[in-house]
Amino acid sequence: MAKTGTWKARLRLRLYVAGNAPNSVNAIANAKSICDQHFASNHELEIIDLIEHPIRGLADGIVVTPTLVRMAPEPKRKVIGNLGDMTHVLTVLVNK
């Protein structure tokens, strides 16, 4: 896994959740924690609640929540689940 401290590109993430479902609440907390700990001020995290914006999920091809999508840098990458396995999430986010 690449060292997160050497991350240069601005990381843009989009997290799709479903209301206050337990996995969604955990995913939000875990995503914020991972971003704060490993990407400091070099990230942007957008949270989209598909209960409030279901068309957005359909348009973006999201069929399962929670889903975290690395929008930038390219290529896009997805992690599905509550993001509790930090090692796995970081591997997906920092690898090209």
N, C-alpha and C positions, 0 to 999 in steps of 0.2 A: 504494500500500500504506500502511496506517495505521502510524504510528510505534509500535513495540512498547514504547517507554518510557512511553507514555501509557495503557497497558492498565490498566483499573481492575477489571474483573470477574475473579473467581478462575477460572482456566483449568483445567478438568478434562479430562484426556486418557486414552484407553485405547488401548494398542498391542497388537495381536494378532500373534503371531509363531509360527513353527513350529520349535521346538527350537533347535539350534545351526546351522541352515542359514546360509550366508554372508550372504544378504540380511537375515535376521532379526538376526544379530549386528550388522550395519551399521546397521540401523534402530534398534536399542536405543541404540547409541552416538550416532547422529545425533539421536534424540529427546531424550536426556539433555543433549546439548550445546546444542541449540536452546533447551530449557527453561531451562537454567542461564544461558545468555547473554542471552536475551531476556525471560524471565518471572520470573527470580530466585526469590523466595520466594512468588510469587503463582500457583503451579501445583501440580497433583497429577497424577502420571503413574502409571497402573496398567498393568503389563505382564502379558499373559495368554498363556501358552504353550498353543497348541491341540493340541500333541502330548500334553500332560498333561491338558488339559480340553477335549476335542473337542466335547462337548455344549454348552459355553458358546459356542463359535463358531457352532454351528447355531442356538442360541437367539437370538443377537445378529445373525444374518444375515450372517456373515462367510464369504466363499467364497474369498478370496485373502489370502495373507500375504506380506509384512507389510502390515498396514492400521492406520493411525492414525486414531482417531475423536475429534473434539472433542465431548465429552459436554455441556459447559457452557462458556460460556453458549450457550443455544439460538440458532439452530437447530444441530442436529448437522451436522458436516461430516466428510468422509473424505479421507484421502490414502493412496494405495496405492503401495507400493514401498519402497525402502531409505531414503527421506527425505534423499537426498544433495543434492537441489536445494533449498537452504535458502530461497531467494527464493520458490519455489513453495509450500513448506510454510508459511512465514510468511504468505503471501498468503491461503492457505486458513484458517489459524488466526485471523487478526485481522480478517478481513472478515466482515460480518454477513450 
